[in-house]
Amino acid sequence: MPLTPTEIANIETLVETSRLTGVMIEQGGTRTVIGGRPPAPEPTDPVMIAAPVAGTVAFEDLQLGQIVDAGVVVAHLSVLDDVTPVTAPQPGRIAAILAADDALVGYGADLIQLDPEITQ
Protein backbone atom coordinates (compact mmCIF):
# COMPACT_ATOMS: atom_id res chain seq x y z
CA MET A 1 0.00 0.00 0.00
CA PRO A 2 1.64 3.26 -1.09
CA LEU A 3 2.28 6.12 1.28
CA THR A 4 -0.07 9.06 1.14
CA PRO A 5 1.21 12.60 0.52
CA THR A 6 0.46 13.39 4.18
CA GLU A 7 2.58 10.44 5.36
CA ILE A 8 5.44 11.51 3.08
CA ALA A 9 5.20 15.08 4.44
CA ASN A 10 5.34 13.70 7.99
CA ILE A 11 8.45 11.67 7.12
CA GLU A 12 10.05 14.79 5.60
CA THR A 13 9.39 16.69 8.81
CA LEU A 14 10.86 13.89 10.92
CA VAL A 15 13.99 13.71 8.76
CA GLU A 16 14.51 17.49 8.80
CA THR A 17 14.19 17.71 12.59
CA SER A 18 16.28 14.63 13.36
CA ARG A 19 19.95 13.77 13.05
CA LEU A 20 19.23 11.71 9.94
CA THR A 21 20.86 12.76 6.72
CA GLY A 22 18.16 11.21 4.56
CA VAL A 23 15.66 8.40 4.05
CA MET A 24 15.06 6.31 0.94
CA ILE A 25 11.51 5.11 0.31
CA GLU A 26 10.79 2.48 -2.32
CA GLN A 27 7.25 2.15 -3.60
CA GLY A 28 6.24 0.07 -6.59
CA GLY A 29 9.80 -0.08 -7.93
CA THR A 30 10.32 3.69 -7.62
CA ARG A 31 12.82 5.03 -5.13
CA THR A 32 12.41 8.43 -3.52
CA VAL A 33 15.07 10.01 -1.34
CA ILE A 34 13.97 12.46 1.28
CA GLY A 35 16.98 14.48 2.37
CA GLY A 36 17.61 16.11 5.68
CA ARG A 37 20.59 18.22 6.50
CA PRO A 38 24.01 17.28 5.18
CA PRO A 39 26.17 15.23 7.52
CA ALA A 40 28.26 17.26 9.94
CA PRO A 41 31.91 17.44 8.99
CA GLU A 42 34.20 15.13 10.88
CA PRO A 43 36.20 16.93 13.54
CA THR A 44 39.80 17.31 12.52
CA ASP A 45 42.73 16.52 14.74
CA PRO A 46 45.13 19.32 15.59
CA VAL A 47 48.30 19.50 13.51
CA MET A 48 51.63 19.92 15.25
CA ILE A 49 54.17 22.09 13.49
CA ALA A 50 57.49 20.57 14.42
CA ALA A 51 61.06 21.81 14.19
CA PRO A 52 62.59 20.59 10.91
CA VAL A 53 66.07 21.02 12.42
CA ALA A 54 67.53 21.62 15.87
CA GLY A 55 68.22 25.26 16.67
CA THR A 56 67.13 28.43 18.42
CA VAL A 57 63.52 29.28 17.63
CA ALA A 58 62.29 32.77 16.81
CA PHE A 59 58.55 33.01 16.24
CA GLU A 60 56.93 35.46 13.88
CA ASP A 61 54.43 37.86 15.47
CA LEU A 62 51.77 35.21 16.21
CA GLN A 63 48.66 35.46 18.35
CA LEU A 64 46.61 32.59 19.76
CA GLY A 65 43.51 32.21 17.61
CA GLN A 66 45.21 33.78 14.60
CA ILE A 67 44.36 32.16 11.27
CA VAL A 68 47.31 31.31 9.05
CA ASP A 69 47.42 30.07 5.48
CA ALA A 70 49.40 27.09 4.24
CA GLY A 71 53.00 28.02 3.49
CA VAL A 72 53.08 31.06 5.79
CA VAL A 73 56.34 31.33 7.74
CA VAL A 74 55.47 31.02 11.44
CA ALA A 75 58.98 30.80 12.88
CA HIS A 76 62.69 30.57 12.07
CA LEU A 77 65.26 28.19 13.49
CA SER A 78 68.84 29.40 13.73
CA VAL A 79 71.99 27.32 14.03
CA LEU A 80 75.17 29.37 13.83
CA ASP A 81 74.71 31.41 10.61
CA ASP A 82 72.11 29.06 9.09
CA VAL A 83 68.44 30.12 9.34
CA THR A 84 65.64 27.69 8.47
CA PRO A 85 62.06 28.94 8.02
CA VAL A 86 59.24 26.95 9.61
CA THR A 87 56.00 27.09 7.61
CA ALA A 88 52.40 26.11 8.28
CA PRO A 89 51.70 22.88 6.38
CA GLN A 90 48.03 23.76 5.92
CA PRO A 91 45.60 26.54 6.79
CA GLY A 92 44.39 26.69 10.36
CA ARG A 93 44.09 28.55 13.63
CA ILE A 94 47.01 28.91 16.07
CA ALA A 95 45.79 26.93 19.10
CA ALA A 96 49.03 26.87 21.12
CA ILE A 97 52.63 28.03 20.94
CA LEU A 98 54.58 25.22 22.57
CA ALA A 99 58.08 26.67 22.88
CA ALA A 100 59.45 29.95 24.17
CA ASP A 101 60.99 32.50 21.85
CA ASP A 102 64.79 32.11 21.75
CA ALA A 103 64.57 28.59 23.19
CA LEU A 104 66.92 25.89 21.96
CA VAL A 105 64.77 23.11 20.50
CA GLY A 106 65.65 19.71 19.14
CA TYR A 107 64.82 18.21 15.77
CA GLY A 108 61.15 17.21 15.68
CA ALA A 109 60.16 19.24 18.76
CA ASP A 110 56.58 20.48 18.59
CA LEU A 111 56.55 24.25 18.18
CA ILE A 112 52.94 25.17 17.37
CA GLN A 113 49.60 23.42 17.60
CA LEU A 114 47.45 24.31 14.60
CA ASP A 115 43.72 23.59 14.53
CA PRO A 116 42.86 22.95 10.88
CA GLU A 117 39.92 24.81 9.48
CA ILE A 118 38.68 25.96 6.15
CA THR A 119 39.22 29.66 5.78
CA GLN A 120 37.31 31.71 3.26
C-alpha positions as CSV (number, residue, x, y, z in Angstrom):
1,M,0.0,0.0,0.0
2,P,1.6,3.3,-1.1
3,L,2.3,6.1,1.3
4,T,-0.1,9.1,1.1
5,P,1.2,12.6,0.5
6,T,0.5,13.4,4.2
7,E,2.6,10.4,5.4
8,I,5.4,11.5,3.1
9,A,5.2,15.1,4.4
10,N,5.3,13.7,8.0
11,I,8.4,11.7,7.1
12,E,10.1,14.8,5.6
13,T,9.4,16.7,8.8
14,L,10.9,13.9,10.9
15,V,14.0,13.7,8.8
16,E,14.5,17.5,8.8
17,T,14.2,17.7,12.6
18,S,16.3,14.6,13.4
19,R,19.9,13.8,13.1
20,L,19.2,11.7,9.9
21,T,20.9,12.8,6.7
22,G,18.2,11.2,4.6
23,V,15.7,8.4,4.1
24,M,15.1,6.3,0.9
25,I,11.5,5.1,0.3
26,E,10.8,2.5,-2.3
27,Q,7.3,2.1,-3.6
28,G,6.2,0.1,-6.6
29,G,9.8,-0.1,-7.9
30,T,10.3,3.7,-7.6
31,R,12.8,5.0,-5.1
32,T,12.4,8.4,-3.5
33,V,15.1,10.0,-1.3
34,I,14.0,12.5,1.3
35,G,17.0,14.5,2.4
36,G,17.6,16.1,5.7
37,R,20.6,18.2,6.5
38,P,24.0,17.3,5.2
39,P,26.2,15.2,7.5
40,A,28.3,17.3,9.9
41,P,31.9,17.4,9.0
42,E,34.2,15.1,10.9
43,P,36.2,16.9,13.5
44,T,39.8,17.3,12.5
45,D,42.7,16.5,14.7
46,P,45.1,19.3,15.6
47,V,48.3,19.5,13.5
48,M,51.6,19.9,15.2
49,I,54.2,22.1,13.5
50,A,57.5,20.6,14.4
51,A,61.1,21.8,14.2
52,P,62.6,20.6,10.9
53,V,66.1,21.0,12.4
54,A,67.5,21.6,15.9
55,G,68.2,25.3,16.7
56,T,67.1,28.4,18.4
57,V,63.5,29.3,17.6
58,A,62.3,32.8,16.8
59,F,58.5,33.0,16.2
60,E,56.9,35.5,13.9
61,D,54.4,37.9,15.5
62,L,51.8,35.2,16.2
63,Q,48.7,35.5,18.4
64,L,46.6,32.6,19.8
65,G,43.5,32.2,17.6
66,Q,45.2,33.8,14.6
67,I,44.4,32.2,11.3
68,V,47.3,31.3,9.0
69,D,47.4,30.1,5.5
70,A,49.4,27.1,4.2
71,G,53.0,28.0,3.5
72,V,53.1,31.1,5.8
73,V,56.3,31.3,7.7
74,V,55.5,31.0,11.4
75,A,59.0,30.8,12.9
76,H,62.7,30.6,12.1
77,L,65.3,28.2,13.5
78,S,68.8,29.4,13.7
79,V,72.0,27.3,14.0
80,L,75.2,29.4,13.8
81,D,74.7,31.4,10.6
82,D,72.1,29.1,9.1
83,V,68.4,30.1,9.3
84,T,65.6,27.7,8.5
85,P,62.1,28.9,8.0
86,V,59.2,27.0,9.6
87,T,56.0,27.1,7.6
88,A,52.4,26.1,8.3
89,P,51.7,22.9,6.4
90,Q,48.0,23.8,5.9
91,P,45.6,26.5,6.8
92,G,44.4,26.7,10.4
93,R,44.1,28.5,13.6
94,I,47.0,28.9,16.1
95,A,45.8,26.9,19.1
96,A,49.0,26.9,21.1
97,I,52.6,28.0,20.9
98,L,54.6,25.2,22.6
99,A,58.1,26.7,22.9
100,A,59.5,30.0,24.2
101,D,61.0,32.5,21.8
102,D,64.8,32.1,21.8
103,A,64.6,28.6,23.2
104,L,66.9,25.9,22.0
105,V,64.8,23.1,20.5
106,G,65.6,19.7,19.1
107,Y,64.8,18.2,15.8
108,G,61.2,17.2,15.7
109,A,60.2,19.2,18.8
110,D,56.6,20.5,18.6
111,L,56.6,24.3,18.2
112,I,52.9,25.2,17.4
113,Q,49.6,23.4,17.6
114,L,47.4,24.3,14.6
115,D,43.7,23.6,14.5
116,P,42.9,22.9,10.9
117,E,39.9,24.8,9.5
118,I,38.7,26.0,6.1
119,T,39.2,29.7,5.8
120,Q,37.3,31.7,3.3
